[in-house]
Amino acid sequence: MGTTKTEIFSDEQNKLAIMLKAMAHPARIAILQHIINANACICGDLVEELGLAQATISQHLKELKNAGLIQGTIEGVSVCYCIEPKAWTMLNTELANFFGGYKDPKICC
Protein backbone atom coordinates (compact mmCIF):
# COMPACT_ATOMS: atom_id res chain seq x y z
CA MET A 1 0.00 0.00 0.00
CA GLY A 2 1.39 3.41 -0.97
CA THR A 3 1.69 6.52 1.10
CA THR A 4 -1.04 9.13 1.09
CA LYS A 5 -0.44 11.98 -1.33
CA THR A 6 -1.30 14.74 1.11
CA GLU A 7 -0.02 17.43 -1.26
CA ILE A 8 -3.04 16.96 -3.55
CA PHE A 9 -5.40 17.98 -0.73
CA SER A 10 -5.98 21.43 0.72
CA ASP A 11 -4.34 22.54 3.95
CA GLU A 12 -7.76 22.52 5.60
CA GLN A 13 -8.46 18.94 4.47
CA ASN A 14 -5.07 17.74 5.74
CA LYS A 15 -5.41 19.52 9.09
CA LEU A 16 -8.94 18.19 9.61
CA ALA A 17 -7.78 14.65 8.79
CA ILE A 18 -4.90 14.91 11.29
CA MET A 19 -7.21 16.14 14.04
CA LEU A 20 -9.88 13.52 13.37
CA LYS A 21 -7.28 10.75 13.23
CA ALA A 22 -5.95 11.87 16.62
CA MET A 23 -9.50 11.81 18.02
CA ALA A 24 -10.28 8.37 16.59
CA HIS A 25 -9.72 6.46 19.83
CA PRO A 26 -12.21 6.16 22.70
CA ALA A 27 -9.55 7.00 25.32
CA ARG A 28 -8.73 10.22 23.49
CA ILE A 29 -12.39 11.15 23.26
CA ALA A 30 -12.67 10.51 27.02
CA ILE A 31 -9.60 12.68 27.68
CA LEU A 32 -11.00 15.53 25.60
CA GLN A 33 -14.41 15.22 27.28
CA HIS A 34 -12.78 15.32 30.71
CA ILE A 35 -10.76 18.43 29.84
CA ILE A 36 -13.83 20.13 28.36
CA ASN A 37 -16.04 19.24 31.34
CA ALA A 38 -13.42 20.51 33.79
CA ASN A 39 -13.33 23.82 31.91
CA ALA A 40 -9.77 24.21 33.16
CA CYS A 41 -6.32 22.79 32.72
CA ILE A 42 -5.97 19.19 33.84
CA CYS A 43 -2.86 18.31 35.83
CA GLY A 44 -2.27 14.64 36.46
CA ASP A 45 -5.69 13.36 37.57
CA LEU A 46 -6.49 11.59 34.29
CA VAL A 47 -5.10 8.26 35.53
CA GLU A 48 -7.62 8.19 38.38
CA GLU A 49 -10.46 9.48 36.20
CA LEU A 50 -9.99 7.10 33.27
CA GLY A 51 -8.48 4.06 34.93
CA LEU A 52 -5.67 3.76 32.39
CA ALA A 53 -1.95 3.46 33.05
CA GLN A 54 0.07 6.68 33.20
CA ALA A 55 2.16 5.60 30.20
CA THR A 56 -1.01 4.97 28.17
CA ILE A 57 -2.47 8.35 29.07
CA SER A 58 0.82 10.06 28.27
CA GLN A 59 0.85 8.49 24.81
CA HIS A 60 -2.72 9.60 24.12
CA LEU A 61 -1.96 13.12 25.35
CA LYS A 62 1.08 13.21 23.06
CA GLU A 63 -1.06 12.30 20.04
CA LEU A 64 -3.66 14.94 20.91
CA LYS A 65 -0.96 17.55 21.41
CA ASN A 66 0.83 16.64 18.16
CA ALA A 67 -2.48 17.11 16.33
CA GLY A 68 -2.79 20.55 17.90
CA LEU A 69 -6.00 19.78 19.80
CA ILE A 70 -4.55 20.39 23.26
CA GLN A 71 -1.72 22.44 24.68
CA GLY A 72 0.38 21.74 27.73
CA THR A 73 2.58 23.49 30.23
CA ILE A 74 5.11 22.03 32.66
CA GLU A 75 4.53 22.98 36.29
CA GLY A 76 7.14 21.41 38.52
CA VAL A 77 6.97 17.65 37.97
CA SER A 78 3.50 17.66 36.41
CA VAL A 79 2.31 18.61 32.97
CA CYS A 80 -1.00 20.44 32.68
CA TYR A 81 -3.18 20.18 29.58
CA CYS A 82 -6.07 22.21 28.23
CA ILE A 83 -7.94 22.56 24.95
CA GLU A 84 -6.12 24.64 22.32
CA PRO A 85 -8.84 27.24 21.62
CA LYS A 86 -7.90 28.20 18.04
CA ALA A 87 -7.64 24.57 16.94
CA TRP A 88 -10.94 23.72 18.64
CA THR A 89 -12.69 26.64 16.93
CA MET A 90 -11.24 25.60 13.56
CA LEU A 91 -12.32 21.98 14.11
CA ASN A 92 -15.82 23.08 15.09
CA THR A 93 -16.12 25.33 12.02
CA GLU A 94 -14.74 22.78 9.57
CA LEU A 95 -16.99 19.99 10.88
CA ALA A 96 -20.04 22.25 10.81
CA ASN A 97 -19.26 23.15 7.19
CA PHE A 98 -18.61 19.51 6.32
CA PHE A 99 -21.81 18.14 7.85
CA GLY A 100 -23.85 21.20 6.86
CA GLY A 101 -22.88 20.72 3.22
CA TYR A 102 -25.02 17.61 2.88
CA LYS A 103 -28.51 18.18 1.51
CA ASP A 104 -30.80 15.14 1.44
CA PRO A 105 -31.72 14.71 -2.24
CA LYS A 106 -34.73 12.50 -1.32
CA ILE A 107 -33.68 10.34 -4.25
CA CYS A 108 -30.78 7.95 -3.97
CA CYS A 109 -29.52 4.78 -5.61
Backbone as XML, in Angstrom:
<?xml version="1.0"?>
<chain id="A" units="angstrom">
  <residue number="1" name="MET">
    <atom name="N" x="0.845" y="-1.171" z="0.000"/>
    <atom name="CA" x="0.000" y="0.000" z="0.000"/>
    <atom name="C" x="0.890" y="1.233" z="0.000"/>
  </residue>
  <residue number="2" name="GLY">
    <atom name="N" x="0.589" y="2.207" z="-0.845"/>
    <atom name="CA" x="1.391" y="3.413" z="-0.971"/>
    <atom name="C" x="1.092" y="4.427" z="0.107"/>
  </residue>
  <residue number="3" name="THR">
    <atom name="N" x="1.914" y="5.439" z="0.138"/>
    <atom name="CA" x="1.687" y="6.518" z="1.096"/>
    <atom name="C" x="0.617" y="7.462" z="0.567"/>
  </residue>
  <residue number="4" name="THR">
    <atom name="N" x="-0.011" y="8.168" z="1.464"/>
    <atom name="CA" x="-1.043" y="9.126" z="1.091"/>
    <atom name="C" x="-0.396" y="10.340" z="0.444"/>
  </residue>
  <residue number="5" name="LYS">
    <atom name="N" x="-0.953" y="10.799" z="-0.634"/>
    <atom name="CA" x="-0.445" y="11.977" z="-1.330"/>
    <atom name="C" x="-1.116" y="13.215" z="-0.756"/>
  </residue>
  <residue number="6" name="THR">
    <atom name="N" x="-0.663" y="13.621" z="0.420"/>
    <atom name="CA" x="-1.300" y="14.739" z="1.107"/>
    <atom name="C" x="-1.191" y="16.048" z="0.344"/>
  </residue>
  <residue number="7" name="GLU">
    <atom name="N" x="-0.204" y="16.168" z="-0.541"/>
    <atom name="CA" x="-0.025" y="17.427" z="-1.259"/>
    <atom name="C" x="-1.146" y="17.712" z="-2.249"/>
  </residue>
  <residue number="8" name="ILE">
    <atom name="N" x="-1.938" y="16.715" z="-2.603"/>
    <atom name="CA" x="-3.038" y="16.958" z="-3.546"/>
    <atom name="C" x="-4.305" y="17.454" z="-2.843"/>
  </residue>
  <residue number="9" name="PHE">
    <atom name="N" x="-4.245" y="17.519" z="-1.519"/>
    <atom name="CA" x="-5.400" y="17.977" z="-0.734"/>
    <atom name="C" x="-5.108" y="19.360" z="-0.153"/>
  </residue>
  <residue number="10" name="SER">
    <atom name="N" x="-6.160" y="20.088" z="0.164"/>
    <atom name="CA" x="-5.980" y="21.431" z="0.719"/>
    <atom name="C" x="-5.408" y="21.347" z="2.134"/>
  </residue>
  <residue number="11" name="ASP">
    <atom name="N" x="-4.849" y="22.466" z="2.585"/>
    <atom name="CA" x="-4.337" y="22.537" z="3.951"/>
    <atom name="C" x="-5.431" y="22.236" z="4.961"/>
  </residue>
  <residue number="12" name="GLU">
    <atom name="N" x="-6.638" y="22.745" z="4.693"/>
    <atom name="CA" x="-7.762" y="22.520" z="5.600"/>
    <atom name="C" x="-8.128" y="21.034" z="5.661"/>
  </residue>
  <residue number="13" name="GLN">
    <atom name="N" x="-8.138" y="20.370" z="4.509"/>
    <atom name="CA" x="-8.458" y="18.938" z="4.472"/>
    <atom name="C" x="-7.405" y="18.130" z="5.232"/>
  </residue>
  <residue number="14" name="ASN">
    <atom name="N" x="-6.144" y="18.457" z="5.046"/>
    <atom name="CA" x="-5.073" y="17.745" z="5.736"/>
    <atom name="C" x="-5.131" y="17.972" z="7.244"/>
  </residue>
  <residue number="15" name="LYS">
    <atom name="N" x="-5.346" y="19.204" z="7.660"/>
    <atom name="CA" x="-5.406" y="19.523" z="9.095"/>
    <atom name="C" x="-6.604" y="18.826" z="9.744"/>
  </residue>
  <residue number="16" name="LEU">
    <atom name="N" x="-7.745" y="18.852" z="9.081"/>
    <atom name="CA" x="-8.937" y="18.190" z="9.610"/>
    <atom name="C" x="-8.694" y="16.686" z="9.739"/>
  </residue>
  <residue number="17" name="ALA">
    <atom name="N" x="-8.068" y="16.087" z="8.750"/>
    <atom name="CA" x="-7.781" y="14.653" z="8.795"/>
    <atom name="C" x="-6.842" y="14.309" z="9.952"/>
  </residue>
  <residue number="18" name="ILE">
    <atom name="N" x="-5.824" y="15.138" z="10.180"/>
    <atom name="CA" x="-4.898" y="14.909" z="11.287"/>
    <atom name="C" x="-5.630" y="14.978" z="12.618"/>
  </residue>
  <residue number="19" name="MET">
    <atom name="N" x="-6.479" y="15.991" z="12.787"/>
    <atom name="CA" x="-7.215" y="16.142" z="14.040"/>
    <atom name="C" x="-8.178" y="14.982" z="14.266"/>
  </residue>
  <residue number="20" name="LEU">
    <atom name="N" x="-8.910" y="14.605" z="13.226"/>
    <atom name="CA" x="-9.878" y="13.519" z="13.375"/>
    <atom name="C" x="-9.188" y="12.189" z="13.612"/>
  </residue>
  <residue number="21" name="LYS">
    <atom name="N" x="-8.039" y="11.977" z="12.988"/>
    <atom name="CA" x="-7.282" y="10.749" z="13.227"/>
    <atom name="C" x="-6.834" y="10.690" z="14.687"/>
  </residue>
  <residue number="22" name="ALA">
    <atom name="N" x="-6.378" y="11.824" z="15.222"/>
    <atom name="CA" x="-5.951" y="11.865" z="16.620"/>
    <atom name="C" x="-7.121" y="11.597" z="17.568"/>
  </residue>
  <residue number="23" name="MET">
    <atom name="N" x="-8.315" y="11.997" z="17.168"/>
    <atom name="CA" x="-9.495" y="11.812" z="18.023"/>
    <atom name="C" x="-10.094" y="10.411" z="17.892"/>
  </residue>
  <residue number="24" name="ALA">
    <atom name="N" x="-9.646" y="9.639" z="16.924"/>
    <atom name="CA" x="-10.277" y="8.365" z="16.592"/>
    <atom name="C" x="-9.880" y="7.232" z="17.534"/>
  </residue>
  <residue number="25" name="HIS">
    <atom name="N" x="-9.968" y="7.485" z="18.813"/>
    <atom name="CA" x="-9.722" y="6.465" z="19.829"/>
    <atom name="C" x="-10.597" y="6.817" z="21.031"/>
  </residue>
  <residue number="26" name="PRO">
    <atom name="N" x="-11.300" y="5.838" z="21.595"/>
    <atom name="CA" x="-12.206" y="6.162" z="22.705"/>
    <atom name="C" x="-11.506" y="6.781" z="23.909"/>
  </residue>
  <residue number="27" name="ALA">
    <atom name="N" x="-10.270" y="6.403" z="24.183"/>
    <atom name="CA" x="-9.555" y="7.003" z="25.316"/>
    <atom name="C" x="-9.291" y="8.482" z="25.061"/>
  </residue>
  <residue number="28" name="ARG">
    <atom name="N" x="-8.990" y="8.818" z="23.819"/>
    <atom name="CA" x="-8.726" y="10.222" z="23.494"/>
    <atom name="C" x="-9.998" y="11.051" z="23.542"/>
  </residue>
  <residue number="29" name="ILE">
    <atom name="N" x="-11.092" y="10.469" z="23.125"/>
    <atom name="CA" x="-12.392" y="11.150" z="23.263"/>
    <atom name="C" x="-12.674" y="11.394" z="24.744"/>
  </residue>
  <residue number="30" name="ALA">
    <atom name="N" x="-12.436" y="10.375" z="25.576"/>
    <atom name="CA" x="-12.666" y="10.512" z="27.019"/>
    <atom name="C" x="-11.770" y="11.582" z="27.623"/>
  </residue>
  <residue number="31" name="ILE">
    <atom name="N" x="-10.516" y="11.639" z="27.192"/>
    <atom name="CA" x="-9.595" y="12.677" z="27.682"/>
    <atom name="C" x="-10.108" y="14.059" z="27.304"/>
  </residue>
  <residue number="32" name="LEU">
    <atom name="N" x="-10.486" y="14.234" z="26.047"/>
    <atom name="CA" x="-11.004" y="15.531" z="25.599"/>
    <atom name="C" x="-12.276" y="15.905" z="26.354"/>
  </residue>
  <residue number="33" name="GLN">
    <atom name="N" x="-13.172" y="14.944" z="26.540"/>
    <atom name="CA" x="-14.409" y="15.219" z="27.280"/>
    <atom name="C" x="-14.098" y="15.633" z="28.713"/>
  </residue>
  <residue number="34" name="HIS">
    <atom name="N" x="-13.137" y="14.977" z="29.330"/>
    <atom name="CA" x="-12.778" y="15.321" z="30.710"/>
    <atom name="C" x="-12.214" y="16.744" z="30.789"/>
  </residue>
  <residue number="35" name="ILE">
    <atom name="N" x="-11.341" y="17.077" z="29.852"/>
    <atom name="CA" x="-10.761" y="18.426" z="29.839"/>
    <atom name="C" x="-11.852" y="19.470" z="29.594"/>
  </residue>
  <residue number="36" name="ILE">
    <atom name="N" x="-12.746" y="19.192" z="28.657"/>
    <atom name="CA" x="-13.833" y="20.126" z="28.356"/>
    <atom name="C" x="-14.757" y="20.290" z="29.561"/>
  </residue>
  <residue number="37" name="ASN">
    <atom name="N" x="-15.144" y="19.175" z="30.189"/>
    <atom name="CA" x="-16.044" y="19.236" z="31.340"/>
    <atom name="C" x="-15.417" y="19.949" z="32.528"/>
  </residue>
  <residue number="38" name="ALA">
    <atom name="N" x="-14.106" y="19.823" z="32.685"/>
    <atom name="CA" x="-13.423" y="20.508" z="33.787"/>
    <atom name="C" x="-13.360" y="22.004" z="33.549"/>
  </residue>
  <residue number="39" name="ASN">
    <atom name="N" x="-13.408" y="22.404" z="32.278"/>
    <atom name="CA" x="-13.334" y="23.817" z="31.907"/>
    <atom name="C" x="-12.114" y="24.491" z="32.545"/>
  </residue>
  <residue number="40" name="ALA">
    <atom name="N" x="-11.016" y="23.718" z="32.586"/>
    <atom name="CA" x="-9.771" y="24.210" z="33.162"/>
    <atom name="C" x="-8.649" y="23.293" z="32.695"/>
  </residue>
  <residue number="41" name="CYS">
    <atom name="N" x="-7.436" y="23.674" z="33.024"/>
    <atom name="CA" x="-6.315" y="22.795" z="32.721"/>
    <atom name="C" x="-6.352" y="21.584" z="33.640"/>
  </residue>
  <residue number="42" name="ILE">
    <atom name="N" x="-5.976" y="20.447" z="33.093"/>
    <atom name="CA" x="-5.966" y="19.195" z="33.835"/>
    <atom name="C" x="-4.516" y="18.853" z="34.144"/>
  </residue>
  <residue number="43" name="CYS">
    <atom name="N" x="-4.227" y="18.626" z="35.403"/>
    <atom name="CA" x="-2.862" y="18.308" z="35.828"/>
    <atom name="C" x="-2.826" y="16.974" z="36.555"/>
  </residue>
  <residue number="44" name="GLY">
    <atom name="N" x="-2.570" y="15.913" z="35.836"/>
    <atom name="CA" x="-2.265" y="14.638" z="36.464"/>
    <atom name="C" x="-3.387" y="13.791" z="37.013"/>
  </residue>
  <residue number="45" name="ASP">
    <atom name="N" x="-4.634" y="14.202" z="36.987"/>
    <atom name="CA" x="-5.688" y="13.365" z="37.569"/>
    <atom name="C" x="-6.371" y="12.472" z="36.544"/>
  </residue>
  <residue number="46" name="LEU">
    <atom name="N" x="-5.859" y="12.414" z="35.330"/>
    <atom name="CA" x="-6.487" y="11.595" z="34.288"/>
    <atom name="C" x="-6.354" y="10.099" z="34.572"/>
  </residue>
  <residue number="47" name="VAL">
    <atom name="N" x="-5.279" y="9.680" z="35.218"/>
    <atom name="CA" x="-5.097" y="8.263" z="35.534"/>
    <atom name="C" x="-6.232" y="7.786" z="36.432"/>
  </residue>
  <residue number="48" name="GLU">
    <atom name="N" x="-6.529" y="8.548" z="37.458"/>
    <atom name="CA" x="-7.621" y="8.186" z="38.376"/>
    <atom name="C" x="-8.978" y="8.263" z="37.685"/>
  </residue>
  <residue number="49" name="GLU">
    <atom name="N" x="-9.169" y="9.281" z="36.867"/>
    <atom name="CA" x="-10.456" y="9.483" z="36.195"/>
    <atom name="C" x="-10.758" y="8.401" z="35.168"/>
  </residue>
  <residue number="50" name="LEU">
    <atom name="N" x="-9.755" y="8.008" z="34.387"/>
    <atom name="CA" x="-9.992" y="7.104" z="33.265"/>
    <atom name="C" x="-9.634" y="5.658" z="33.555"/>
  </residue>
  <residue number="51" name="GLY">
    <atom name="N" x="-8.851" y="5.421" z="34.593"/>
    <atom name="CA" x="-8.480" y="4.058" z="34.927"/>
    <atom name="C" x="-7.484" y="3.430" z="33.977"/>
  </residue>
  <residue number="52" name="LEU">
    <atom name="N" x="-6.709" y="4.249" z="33.298"/>
    <atom name="CA" x="-5.671" y="3.757" z="32.394"/>
    <atom name="C" x="-4.303" y="4.007" z="33.016"/>
  </residue>
  <residue number="53" name="ALA">
    <atom name="N" x="-3.309" y="3.274" z="32.555"/>
    <atom name="CA" x="-1.947" y="3.457" z="33.047"/>
    <atom name="C" x="-1.419" y="4.832" z="32.658"/>
  </residue>
  <residue number="54" name="GLN">
    <atom name="N" x="-0.515" y="5.363" z="33.464"/>
    <atom name="CA" x="0.069" y="6.677" z="33.202"/>
    <atom name="C" x="0.752" y="6.709" z="31.834"/>
  </residue>
  <residue number="55" name="ALA">
    <atom name="N" x="1.468" y="5.642" z="31.495"/>
    <atom name="CA" x="2.158" y="5.598" z="30.199"/>
    <atom name="C" x="1.155" y="5.650" z="29.046"/>
  </residue>
  <residue number="56" name="THR">
    <atom name="N" x="0.029" y="4.976" z="29.206"/>
    <atom name="CA" x="-1.006" y="4.974" z="28.166"/>
    <atom name="C" x="-1.600" y="6.363" z="28.005"/>
  </residue>
  <residue number="57" name="ILE">
    <atom name="N" x="-1.908" y="6.989" z="29.111"/>
    <atom name="CA" x="-2.471" y="8.351" z="29.066"/>
    <atom name="C" x="-1.467" y="9.315" z="28.454"/>
  </residue>
  <residue number="58" name="SER">
    <atom name="N" x="-0.213" y="9.183" z="28.825"/>
    <atom name="CA" x="0.825" y="10.060" z="28.270"/>
    <atom name="C" x="0.905" y="9.930" z="26.757"/>
  </residue>
  <residue number="59" name="GLN">
    <atom name="N" x="0.808" y="8.697" z="26.254"/>
    <atom name="CA" x="0.852" y="8.487" z="24.811"/>
    <atom name="C" x="-0.350" y="9.133" z="24.117"/>
  </residue>
  <residue number="60" name="HIS">
    <atom name="N" x="-1.532" y="8.983" z="24.705"/>
    <atom name="CA" x="-2.725" y="9.599" z="24.122"/>
    <atom name="C" x="-2.631" y="11.127" z="24.160"/>
  </residue>
  <residue number="61" name="LEU">
    <atom name="N" x="-2.131" y="11.677" z="25.255"/>
    <atom name="CA" x="-1.958" y="13.125" z="25.353"/>
    <atom name="C" x="-0.962" y="13.616" z="24.301"/>
  </residue>
  <residue number="62" name="LYS">
    <atom name="N" x="0.094" y="12.849" z="24.078"/>
    <atom name="CA" x="1.085" y="13.212" z="23.063"/>
    <atom name="C" x="0.445" y="13.281" z="21.683"/>
  </residue>
  <residue number="63" name="GLU">
    <atom name="N" x="-0.390" y="12.311" z="21.341"/>
    <atom name="CA" x="-1.065" y="12.303" z="20.042"/>
    <atom name="C" x="-2.001" y="13.496" z="19.895"/>
  </residue>
  <residue number="64" name="LEU">
    <atom name="N" x="-2.739" y="13.803" z="20.949"/>
    <atom name="CA" x="-3.656" y="14.944" z="20.907"/>
    <atom name="C" x="-2.889" y="16.262" z="20.788"/>
  </residue>
  <residue number="65" name="LYS">
    <atom name="N" x="-1.769" y="16.334" z="21.474"/>
    <atom name="CA" x="-0.962" y="17.551" z="21.408"/>
    <atom name="C" x="-0.314" y="17.689" z="20.036"/>
  </residue>
  <residue number="66" name="ASN">
    <atom name="N" x="0.204" y="16.592" z="19.491"/>
    <atom name="CA" x="0.825" y="16.637" z="18.161"/>
    <atom name="C" x="-0.170" y="17.061" z="17.087"/>
  </residue>
  <residue number="67" name="ALA">
    <atom name="N" x="-1.442" y="16.712" z="17.284"/>
    <atom name="CA" x="-2.482" y="17.106" z="16.328"/>
    <atom name="C" x="-2.937" y="18.543" z="16.555"/>
  </residue>
  <residue number="68" name="GLY">
    <atom name="N" x="-2.452" y="19.164" z="17.624"/>
    <atom name="CA" x="-2.787" y="20.553" z="17.901"/>
    <atom name="C" x="-4.090" y="20.759" z="18.647"/>
  </residue>
  <residue number="69" name="LEU">
    <atom name="N" x="-4.703" y="19.666" z="19.132"/>
    <atom name="CA" x="-6.002" y="19.783" z="19.803"/>
    <atom name="C" x="-5.887" y="20.254" z="21.247"/>
  </residue>
  <residue number="70" name="ILE">
    <atom name="N" x="-4.761" y="19.950" z="21.878"/>
    <atom name="CA" x="-4.545" y="20.393" z="23.257"/>
    <atom name="C" x="-3.191" y="21.073" z="23.339"/>
  </residue>
  <residue number="71" name="GLN">
    <atom name="N" x="-3.012" y="21.819" z="24.406"/>
    <atom name="CA" x="-1.722" y="22.442" z="24.682"/>
    <atom name="C" x="-1.350" y="22.109" z="26.111"/>
  </residue>
  <residue number="72" name="GLY">
    <atom name="N" x="-0.059" y="22.105" z="26.397"/>
    <atom name="CA" x="0.376" y="21.737" z="27.735"/>
    <atom name="C" x="1.465" y="22.642" z="28.248"/>
  </residue>
  <residue number="73" name="THR">
    <atom name="N" x="1.523" y="22.733" z="29.564"/>
    <atom name="CA" x="2.582" y="23.488" z="30.227"/>
    <atom name="C" x="3.159" y="22.625" z="31.339"/>
  </residue>
  <residue number="74" name="ILE">
    <atom name="N" x="4.445" y="22.784" z="31.593"/>
    <atom name="CA" x="5.107" y="22.031" z="32.656"/>
    <atom name="C" x="5.090" y="22.891" z="33.908"/>
  </residue>
  <residue number="75" name="GLU">
    <atom name="N" x="4.565" y="22.305" z="34.987"/>
    <atom name="CA" x="4.531" y="22.984" z="36.291"/>
    <atom name="C" x="5.163" y="22.049" z="37.305"/>
  </residue>
  <residue number="76" name="GLY">
    <atom name="N" x="6.428" y="22.296" z="37.620"/>
    <atom name="CA" x="7.144" y="21.405" z="38.520"/>
    <atom name="C" x="7.332" y="20.043" z="37.871"/>
  </residue>
  <residue number="77" name="VAL">
    <atom name="N" x="6.831" y="19.000" z="38.518"/>
    <atom name="CA" x="6.970" y="17.651" z="37.973"/>
    <atom name="C" x="5.748" y="17.227" z="37.179"/>
  </residue>
  <residue number="78" name="SER">
    <atom name="N" x="4.716" y="18.049" z="37.142"/>
    <atom name="CA" x="3.504" y="17.663" z="36.412"/>
    <atom name="C" x="3.341" y="18.504" z="35.149"/>
  </residue>
  <residue number="79" name="VAL">
    <atom name="N" x="2.638" y="17.923" z="34.207"/>
    <atom name="CA" x="2.311" y="18.615" z="32.970"/>
    <atom name="C" x="0.808" y="18.857" z="32.972"/>
  </residue>
  <residue number="80" name="CYS">
    <atom name="N" x="0.418" y="20.081" z="32.697"/>
    <atom name="CA" x="-0.999" y="20.436" z="32.680"/>
    <atom name="C" x="-1.444" y="20.616" z="31.237"/>
  </residue>
  <residue number="81" name="TYR">
    <atom name="N" x="-2.644" y="20.108" z="30.938"/>
    <atom name="CA" x="-3.175" y="20.179" z="29.578"/>
    <atom name="C" x="-4.519" y="20.879" z="29.567"/>
  </residue>
  <residue number="82" name="CYS">
    <atom name="N" x="-4.763" y="21.600" z="28.458"/>
    <atom name="CA" x="-6.065" y="22.206" z="28.229"/>
    <atom name="C" x="-6.326" y="22.199" z="26.724"/>
  </residue>
  <residue number="83" name="ILE">
    <atom name="N" x="-7.561" y="22.486" z="26.360"/>
    <atom name="CA" x="-7.944" y="22.561" z="24.951"/>
    <atom name="C" x="-7.202" y="23.733" z="24.294"/>
  </residue>
  <residue number="84" name="GLU">
    <atom name="N" x="-6.734" y="23.548" z="23.073"/>
    <atom name="CA" x="-6.120" y="24.638" z="22.317"/>
    <atom name="C" x="-7.264" y="25.374" z="21.621"/>
  </residue>
  <residue number="85" name="PRO">
    <atom name="N" x="-7.624" y="26.573" z="22.074"/>
    <atom name="CA" x="-8.839" y="27.240" z="21.616"/>
    <atom name="C" x="-8.922" y="27.490" z="20.105"/>
  </residue>
  <residue number="86" name="LYS">
    <atom name="N" x="-7.841" y="27.918" z="19.476"/>
    <atom name="CA" x="-7.895" y="28.202" z="18.044"/>
    <atom name="C" x="-8.128" y="26.921" z="17.248"/>
  </residue>
  <residue number="87" name="ALA">
    <atom name="N" x="-7.459" y="25.848" z="17.639"/>
    <atom name="CA" x="-7.641" y="24.568" z="16.943"/>
    <atom name="C" x="-9.063" y="24.053" z="17.141"/>
  </residue>
  <residue number="88" name="TRP">
    <atom name="N" x="-9.592" y="24.211" z="18.350"/>
    <atom name="CA" x="-10.939" y="23.722" z="18.641"/>
    <atom name="C" x="-11.980" y="24.500" z="17.844"/>
  </residue>
  <residue number="89" name="THR">
    <atom name="N" x="-11.782" y="25.808" z="17.720"/>
    <atom name="CA" x="-12.687" y="26.640" z="16.926"/>
    <atom name="C" x="-12.623" y="26.238" z="15.457"/>
  </residue>
  <residue number="90" name="MET">
    <atom name="N" x="-11.402" y="26.016" z="14.951"/>
    <atom name="CA" x="-11.241" y="25.595" z="13.561"/>
    <atom name="C" x="-11.904" y="24.247" z="13.326"/>
  </residue>
  <residue number="91" name="LEU">
    <atom name="N" x="-11.709" y="23.303" z="14.237"/>
    <atom name="CA" x="-12.317" y="21.981" z="14.108"/>
    <atom name="C" x="-13.838" y="22.093" z="14.112"/>
  </residue>
  <residue number="92" name="ASN">
    <atom name="N" x="-14.376" y="22.880" z="15.001"/>
    <atom name="CA" x="-15.817" y="23.081" z="15.089"/>
    <atom name="C" x="-16.370" y="23.671" z="13.786"/>
  </residue>
  <residue number="93" name="THR">
    <atom name="N" x="-15.689" y="24.679" z="13.266"/>
    <atom name="CA" x="-16.120" y="25.330" z="12.024"/>
    <atom name="C" x="-16.046" y="24.374" z="10.838"/>
  </residue>
  <residue number="94" name="GLU">
    <atom name="N" x="-14.927" y="23.690" z="10.700"/>
    <atom name="CA" x="-14.743" y="22.776" z="9.569"/>
    <atom name="C" x="-15.748" y="21.624" z="9.594"/>
  </residue>
  <residue number="95" name="LEU">
    <atom name="N" x="-16.011" y="21.078" z="10.791"/>
    <atom name="CA" x="-16.993" y="19.990" z="10.875"/>
    <atom name="C" x="-18.408" y="20.489" z="10.614"/>
  </residue>
  <residue number="96" name="ALA">
    <atom name="N" x="-18.722" y="21.677" z="11.088"/>
    <atom name="CA" x="-20.044" y="22.252" z="10.814"/>
    <atom name="C" x="-20.224" y="22.464" z="9.313"/>
  </residue>
  <residue number="97" name="ASN">
    <atom name="N" x="-19.189" y="22.964" z="8.646"/>
    <atom name="CA" x="-19.256" y="23.146" z="7.193"/>
    <atom name="C" x="-19.361" y="21.809" z="6.476"/>
  </residue>
  <residue number="98" name="PHE">
    <atom name="N" x="-18.607" y="20.838" z="6.930"/>
    <atom name="CA" x="-18.606" y="19.513" z="6.321"/>
    <atom name="C" x="-19.977" y="18.851" z="6.432"/>
  </residue>
  <residue number="99" name="PHE">
    <atom name="N" x="-20.508" y="18.777" z="7.648"/>
    <atom name="CA" x="-21.814" y="18.138" z="7.848"/>
    <atom name="C" x="-22.955" y="18.990" z="7.306"/>
  </residue>
  <residue number="100" name="GLY">
    <atom name="N" x="-22.812" y="20.305" z="7.372"/>
    <atom name="CA" x="-23.850" y="21.197" z="6.861"/>
    <atom name="C" x="-23.935" y="21.213" z="5.349"/>
  </residue>
  <residue number="101" name="GLY">
    <atom name="N" x="-22.892" y="20.730" z="4.686"/>
    <atom name="CA" x="-22.884" y="20.717" z="3.224"/>
    <atom name="C" x="-23.782" y="19.654" z="2.613"/>
  </residue>
  <residue number="102" name="TYR">
    <atom name="N" x="-24.177" y="18.683" z="3.410"/>
    <atom name="CA" x="-25.022" y="17.610" z="2.881"/>
    <atom name="C" x="-26.479" y="18.060" z="2.841"/>
  </residue>
  <residue number="103" name="LYS">
    <atom name="N" x="-27.076" y="17.892" z="1.692"/>
    <atom name="CA" x="-28.506" y="18.181" z="1.513"/>
    <atom name="C" x="-29.156" y="16.878" z="1.050"/>
  </residue>
  <residue number="104" name="ASP">
    <atom name="N" x="-30.127" y="16.401" z="1.778"/>
    <atom name="CA" x="-30.799" y="15.145" z="1.443"/>
    <atom name="C" x="-31.523" y="15.294" z="0.111"/>
  </residue>
  <residue number="105" name="PRO">
    <atom name="N" x="-31.089" y="14.556" z="-0.926"/>
    <atom name="CA" x="-31.717" y="14.706" z="-2.244"/>
    <atom name="C" x="-33.080" y="14.012" z="-2.349"/>
  </residue>
  <residue number="106" name="LYS">
    <atom name="N" x="-33.469" y="13.264" z="-1.361"/>
    <atom name="CA" x="-34.729" y="12.501" z="-1.315"/>
    <atom name="C" x="-34.762" y="11.387" z="-2.361"/>
  </residue>
  <residue number="107" name="ILE">
    <atom name="N" x="-33.793" y="11.395" z="-3.251"/>
    <atom name="CA" x="-33.681" y="10.336" z="-4.254"/>
    <atom name="C" x="-32.249" y="9.815" z="-4.185"/>
  </residue>
  <residue number="108" name="CYS">
    <atom name="N" x="-32.115" y="8.535" z="-4.049"/>
    <atom name="CA" x="-30.782" y="7.953" z="-3.971"/>
    <atom name="C" x="-30.787" y="6.595" z="-4.650"/>
  </residue>
  <residue number="109" name="CYS">
    <atom name="N" x="-29.630" y="6.073" z="-4.926"/>
    <atom name="CA" x="-29.519" y="4.784" z="-5.614"/>
    <atom name="C" x="-30.037" y="3.636" z="-4.762"/>
  </residue>
</chain>
